[in-house]
Amino acid sequence: MRTYTYLLICLIGLSLLPQDSLAQDRKKVKRDAKNMEFYNAVVDVNDKSFDVTTAHEAWKNESYVLLAINTYINVGSKKGQLRGINRKRVLLQDQNAVELFTEFYFQDSETILITLTKKNGEEIEINTKDAIKVTTEVPSVYSSRFQSSQSYKFAIPNIEIGDIVDFTTIYSQDFGGILSYADALSDSEPILHQNITIDIDRKWDIYRKTFNTDAIFEFGKGKGHAFDGSPDIEMNRFSLTTANLEASSDENWENVYEVEPIIKFVGISQTFKSYYFGNNRARDSLDVSAILNKVVKNIQADEAYYDPLTNSVLGKVKNTVTKTDQPKVKADACYYYLREFMNERFYPSKAIKSIKSGTETYESIYGDFTSMEEMVFLTLFTSMLRDFKVETEVVALLADRMGDLSNAVTLNELYFGIYVPSCDTYYWPMNKNSTHLDMPYEIMSGAKGKGMLDTKDKKLENKPKSRMVPPVTADHNKEKNVMSFSFNITDYTTKIKKQMTATGYQKKNYKSFIEEFGDNMFLDFLTMYNDRDIKDELEDYKTKSAKDKKGVYEDFVEKSDKKMSDAFKSWIEEKDTKTDLLTFETISSGRSSDQPDLKVEAEYTTDGLLKKLGPNLIFDIGKNIGGQVFIEEKSKTGRKHDIFMGAARLYEYQMEVEIPEGYFIENIESLHKSVTSEYISFKSTAVIEGNKLKVNTYKSYDKPKAPKSAWNDIVKVIDEAYKFSQEKVILKKKS
């Protein structure tokens, strides 16, 4: 994903697995000592911005003020590690701020230094030794630049309004060959002074950009520090300073790149240049032609390196695809076989043998592949199709939110895919749950700057073509729920039968389901391709293994089904309700081009929808369409910025409620709603047929962006959808 709010680092081999407490303590003591050596070497102890004790009078009604922020990053060392220091000085101005900082949160990978300055000037160093593990959500004010596996919290005693909390976090981590740092310069509360410093190897390619601010990075050639904190002429320094920043805007659906002061800093090491489309010359030209030429050169250069892998996968593809098959059949087969191979790292038959022999486990084989790096995908996929004499073209797109081409090129915000002209189909970089139809979300929300280049052109004499990528409509990202409800009026529980179908990006909303499909790779493999050889082999493993009473195949299916059921149960459970899952079935995983929709069916009971009121019953029908956006009155007027709603999408609910014998429903007018605009619409209908109440709702976001002048019309739609979510039906007792 390329959505940037906090520091994003491309990591290699980072592992923060739990250890026994003694070993963990020893490791932390050693790490803290090294972090403090680094801190003492690079930090300016005479930084006057951290001596400030008061804020502007104009900010007196803010909950708290960030008197100073100092962010330091050291990257590009020979050790392949990154070190960072984040320091914040916070003036607490009301009771809400006091409560927010009374419990302080940090991550187990961080070294923490905290001082509490009282109103009378007394400074108290806070001890963190009594910190305990956190199982709840961490407040956003404690968001770290580096996310590790476990958070902790401890109490700061005797904290009061007017106190100042001054805290520093020091961390280190392994990194890859890319530093992609992006941050909003503003915060939810005002900032008096802010400094960001990055020390980075001078051999790296550096690209930087600021949005909605005049602040720029100052360059200090050879002014940086090495990884041990000592000055080093091989390290350049980039520094940016801002001051007197008002609290950030909090309007619904803002495009932060258009409205917030933001910086982005990209560093690419020499070792990674061959995989990235931009050297300085190509980027500085702001020319998609140069970028596409660089991409195709990378593909051509890397083909020989990937030949063994390409040929290995092609061998399996050719077992199911003939030379006479249509280009789309060949392209689909290459795409899906490649995905299975990259996920498993070896074929299903070999995986099954390894599991049966006890040399591997399902967990070690399946599910480790999350996504394939773009350039690797482009190289492998185009090479395979060339072997089938299928022509391909590289396509480059930029997300509409980036504003213009210069931003996208400078900041590595171009998105790549492959276009197959003979079948007029796009294939996008894969992950273990994707189909080629699943366009990256960032360009679903609007894409422009389109260019294409033939990968077969070795001399690169052709100029990029222009072709409009078909726009994404609400139907491309659709969620449909068909539900039936029946009541037990003895214990006031509701039985629900539900079929959910999700298309396109809407499948991501059910990530807890989809992740389990990643474990089910070889079964999905068999479903997509009628591979007789592997099916025959699989028969051998349906027998009982030596280690357990079930066959490996049946054992895996049982475990997978259990995980899916547990995931679904967690999803449907409401707070303070009891839910019992009766049945669960996966109809389609949504991972093949033949069946691209995720579809599941379930039956469950819950006590969270039906309540007794005297002789009557109240049914929370609106709750079944999911949480709806609530817009506060103060946000309904005075819209300052255009509206960025994301990809076009559609939500549909078909509900059938069985009216129990002895009850009736007389007023359903409130269930009829219809509000439409050019950008978003909500409709609901209700009818009683015999002993059934039938209710349908339909909510669509038809365009990803809207001008601020459309805000009033959009609010009307959002309000009606929210009102429906609060609707209840009264089932009256017959006299």
Steps between C-alpha positions, in 0.01 A plus 500: 500500500620850427281699738729707715431651841789370709845369430502199272817295469561209261623232738698182448514229761361692797406262779366589843384165624416452867774345712520389860490793741863477623645486150269781395615715795867441424447578136315819584769616744766452234289673235418792730870550574584517129208733435617735775855509359353600165265754660780670695715520186249666267252695714555870561447529875489878464196502269326813627166404342463241779543763770171670411229478768215713356287503186334781306202665665295420190536128579382519861178307424679207335514176700879491474777666300807332353764747611773320306543194278839368390521205260840355410567210262838345419493268199729355237763352726711203395335293772167513318322653796307814576501698824248759600430746780164666557458765769180687590433767761130529585326770706180364661225763502185319612380189681460301177871544433584399857298178460662431162854515642436352845543160335804512272545248215811380319623200301726224622761585238544856624722656763291758689612817682230703678510811711198662663542874558262637762349847488746617766796394280584179686624228262418136580653208308242226448596135547358252246598176673143421611356510146247232408396352166212665316213305346284799404542760227781751550399870480618661177712761680741216586531379141856396438705545188580133535235244578613192692316197629397610847401819682536579871360764732575645841355771723641850540405595858377838625459650154304829487374770265790729414762224524736423212573145384835480318562156353752343265486166320817345355484199270697304243394254232616311196405653167504422131638721228221755506406771745154640437422759761182703494343705773240766557675804642185591690330313786156480656630767744722803426879475469726781615830369358589195288823368354557196277855381425608210279864385475546274199784352295606742226496221239122459528258657252291753692162644401296736712182701471285722720127557467300802618795660677794727423730290718783326315787269593836670546792297363821453698764324289707268720336644814336173612594245761594134464306219662710525817411868531837640393527766226560347157564682172347202315161588656297793372246683715152620407323725752159663499366744761147634547335711767160627619290231332129512571307182579427296190162507333259222595252512214351170386658350188789733438776432253792573731730563204277792406430654841765408760864606517685179414856400423618195317858379485607201288847348514605212274831322557731405217421132542131563427537732202468223243150421623374857506392692199668829581854618495549872549483577131179307439327646803613855441364488145151431643445294187296180510676396178833497685347315792346232279824458308679444831242241604527306175880508518476353850273224370738419217803504730341281766346237272813286492528510879145370539518245216513190728193613691314608185568170324403299806160665524451484124546124517191470718300752295562305182343192659163678494536755218552418134643710220154534348336647811387861488742769633279565803510132599879504476531829689267386780683170535839673521369746757345242732770236473756770573306608807475145632869438440608822673279426797605141549856525373459150373216301349200361688607140455841572652340702778271211591790256508702729723210541741434129512864421572505755780778712347263795449176631646209672332590820681857495367390438141177693449423860572851650501455671163317830549569683176744495213724796438377684191813464289532130572138447396545700180811303407363153568154555355614662175772236454249219535255654257775567246569126502134451398533767226259726687584870470508714813533869582605666825254755628585778749233689691502760774239529772274799454566608858860583407383800301753505219761294320799675659385389847449141391833470320702673771343304785483150354120520475457337160316167487584235243309222333502294181255549213433213256368663180376179337241450777470865614576400861710654777702289745610667824780400741384210709463402860387168638132602498479700179361438157629689202170692509589654836646837408706673772271706720701820453420512130143381549445840657587669174803460275664719238828551317460170320778371277582161347807340343550169318726265692601319183676807357865428580624827351232703679439707189126512543337786686253437780141474393208657679205285591224575747485238771128425544356700792410312816126505567308416816416157358871412489517529880173356620390336823166321502342344809193278483363441851203329660394541864283286726434555872487286811254688721585284799862611542479799259777379273511549126605236249664646191577336170743709300664483161767763438653568160787747461650618173821687425643715776208416729664164560764684702235582762499131584875467538459265797327257263728548205817450701383150579462431129872564473550185707283304261723542198536152360126426526430822312767397252317177426168681463631752248689253287385149421849362554458123485856415605478686828150368567627145466786576733266656750304175528805342665479746787137448587602192694595514866845633570740350750484801729127553538173319450377725221646523153706810431244624250199466732692643793593809304145558377362463850749750644435746218122479544540556875709813441245634254212438738682671786577798277136528397380471858730782609370714215130458575521536876357824638615655824317367807321232297525123486549347156496131415619396155295203378635445147756661273585421140734654246336509158781682321836634618494781244851416386444369148400677179213255453361577846638844595243566774549407864186318611419344837185366663435477872227435753527633854299622797541819700329665794596852391215586262169420673368660818171469691297815571189419702293260289684604184839431341752744357727389218818699417471463125721797413799355682527228236630731226822560693644813652412820316687830499369755752569864420485745789300819458810719517643315198194541280567863408800705397671229296850625409637223279390272220373154594711189439285190557727232355411236245148472360317225688159354574333345806176303460293323768199276437332415831202276564352496851262224606224650713428255784150365546288723722682823402456759226683804361293801400734799440787459258498848346825594675676218312436673167780740411634635174768766472723531197770730371748494216761347731325279756154356556302302757168324445294267714165331446277287722195287436300243698405185311305251709704435816820644349644849524728559202747788518759594240768769528737631236788740564742600227803726474501577130804727473823512701513879522254787530536878522436666834188658345343150499547454876143588600355244258744233620419572866129442431577153364738411784242618756225283354723193498594564864135553597411167342772327701318618815155384385305244701189299421228447760334159490168549676324225690157419359223552749 
